[in-house]
Amino acid sequence: MKDAKFAVGLIVQLLAATLIFSVIVFWRGQWNTTRWVGLGIGLPALVGLFVARFQLGQSFAVTPQARELVTRGLYSKIRNPMYGFSSLLVVGFALAIQIRPILLVLAVLIPVQLIRSRQEARVLEEKFGDEYREYRKKTWF
């Protein structure tokens, strides 16, 4: 059952990624420098977000939970790669479709992600203690 939920989650994420990428590619407008920069930021961010979600595996949760301390892959360098890549995706998307007010989403998204990352850190520190504190010393954000 858990494997099925994990697979469905990845499929949903892949479909969302495909939709976002399609909007960027097929959006009306000129293929100017701003659009190319947006695509150059957005596409790697989309891949990074998918990889981070895959590497998080069964530990992914909408609410802060401490199922497992994931320290492999992207998580060996960055504690919250999904937050970072999702923010970069918004930047890339806004630049690519050239609707700059979409960048205002970041004014909400970033504070929410910072709050969530602190909540997650507390939950992980409570469960994993020194192991989590050592992990924090070796990673960024």
Phi and psi in degrees as a GROMACS rama.xvg file:
@    title "Ramachandran Plot"
@    xaxis  label "Phi"
@    yaxis  label "Psi"
@TYPE xy
-62.7762  -41.1026  LYS-2
-63.2516  -37.6534  ASP-3
-66.0138  -42.9141  ALA-4
-63.7279  -40.7576  LYS-5
-62.1144  -46.4355  PHE-6
-62.4122  -43.9548  ALA-7
-62.3894  -42.5449  VAL-8
-60.1319  -42.7806  GLY-9
-67.0673  -38.722  LEU-10
-64.6783  -43.3894  ILE-11
-61.1061  -43.1494  VAL-12
-64.7575  -41.4071  GLN-13
-63.3693  -40.8139  LEU-14
-64.488  -41.4798  LEU-15
-63.2354  -42.1319  ALA-16
-62.3314  -42.4785  ALA-17
-62.7302  -41.1588  THR-18
-63.3314  -46.8911  LEU-19
-60.7884  -47.1459  ILE-20
-61.8652  -40.8764  PHE-21
-62.99  -42.4218  SER-22
-59.9716  -44.558  VAL-23
-62.0541  -46.2672  ILE-24
-70.6238  -40.6535  VAL-25
-97.3258  3.11944  PHE-26
-62.998  136.005  TRP-27
-65.2036  151.774  ARG-28
128.342  172.936  GLY-29
-77.3535  148.322  GLN-30
-91.5707  79.0696  TRP-31
-101.372  -173.916  ASN-32
-59.2045  -42.6754  THR-33
-60.2629  -41.9804  THR-34
-66.0702  -41.9484  ARG-35
-66.1614  -39.3457  TRP-36
-63.3504  -43.9907  VAL-37
-59.045  -43.7314  GLY-38
-65.6975  -38.7993  LEU-39
-65.4828  -28.6573  GLY-40
-86.5128  -44.523  ILE-41
-68.365  -43.2182  GLY-42
-64.9305  -49.3054  LEU-43
-61.9682  -35.6753  PRO-44
-64.1067  -39.2375  ALA-45
-63.7218  -43.9479  LEU-46
-64.9516  -45.4486  VAL-47
-60.1481  -40.7688  GLY-48
-62.6306  -43.4015  LEU-49
-65.2953  -44.0476  PHE-50
-62.949  -44.417  VAL-51
-61.0392  -42.7071  ALA-52
-64.3643  -41.7544  ARG-53
-64.0742  -44.79  PHE-54
-68.1228  -28.4503  GLN-55
-70.9228  -28.8143  LEU-56
55.3542  -133.545  GLY-57
-69.6797  -9.18851  GLN-58
-80.6357  -8.20634  SER-59
-66.3872  135.242  PHE-60
-153.125  149.837  ALA-61
-73.397  -36.6287  VAL-62
-101.778  152.014  THR-63
-60.1271  122.065  PRO-64
-141.196  156.823  GLN-65
-119.603  77.4057  ALA-66
-82.8759  -43.1703  ARG-67
-156.25  147.017  GLU-68
-90.5848  102.515  LEU-69
-84.5196  118.531  VAL-70
-129.485  17.6113  THR-71
-107.658  163.529  ARG-72
63.4816  -136.364  GLY-73
-57.9344  -32.5572  LEU-74
-70.0441  -9.69683  TYR-75
-77.5539  -16.0828  SER-76
-117.261  -32.5197  LYS-77
-128.148  127.228  ILE-78
-71.5368  -31.5145  ARG-79
-130.972  61.1067  ASN-80
-63.4149  -29.4917  PRO-81
-64.2769  -37.5917  MET-82
-67.0989  -45.5915  TYR-83
-62.7764  -48.1503  GLY-84
-67.3999  -34.6332  PHE-85
-67.8094  -36.1695  SER-86
-66.0243  -43.675  SER-87
-63.4969  -35.1963  LEU-88
-62.7614  -42.5429  LEU-89
-62.161  -43.9382  VAL-90
-60.3118  -50.3066  VAL-91
-61.3835  -42.3716  GLY-92
-62.8053  -46.8998  PHE-93
-62.0294  -42.5682  ALA-94
-67.8742  -41.8717  LEU-95
-65.853  -40.3256  ALA-96
-91.1343  -2.63815  ILE-97
57.9312  41.6867  GLN-98
-119.263  87.7797  ILE-99
-61.1907  -30.0032  ARG-100
-58.5633  -18.8607  PRO-101
-62.2044  -25.423  ILE-102
-62.2255  -20.6464  LEU-103
-63.5664  -22.0391  LEU-104
-56.1643  -33.9448  VAL-105
-63.4383  -28.5917  LEU-106
-64.2596  -25.0128  ALA-107
-97.2624  -45.0679  VAL-108
-60.7782  -47.6708  LEU-109
-65.3061  -48.0253  ILE-110
-60.6807  -38.7025  PRO-111
-62.9847  -42.7757  VAL-112
-66.5999  -36.9832  GLN-113
-65.0937  -42.1264  LEU-114
-62.7422  -46.8233  ILE-115
-63.2046  -39.9181  ARG-116
-64.936  -35.8829  SER-117
-67.8442  -40.5484  ARG-118
-63.1972  -44.1536  GLN-119
-62.5999  -40.5312  GLU-120
-61.1049  -42.0652  ALA-121
-62.3167  -44.6767  ARG-122
-63.9697  -44.0398  VAL-123
-67.3996  -39.0973  LEU-124
-66.4174  -37.6869  GLU-125
-62.0149  -40.3162  GLU-126
-83.6573  -41.2999  LYS-127
-105.635  -8.49922  PHE-128
52.2588  -122.709  GLY-129
-60.6916  -34.982  ASP-130
-59.4086  -43.2378  GLU-131
-69.9082  -40.9087  TYR-132
-61.2956  -39.8456  ARG-133
-65.5146  -41.2061  GLU-134
-60.336  -42.8883  TYR-135
-60.9613  -36.6122  ARG-136
-65.4874  -28.4026  LYS-137
-95.3293  -4.34335  LYS-138
-125.774  164.79  THR-139
-107.252  145.947  TRP-140
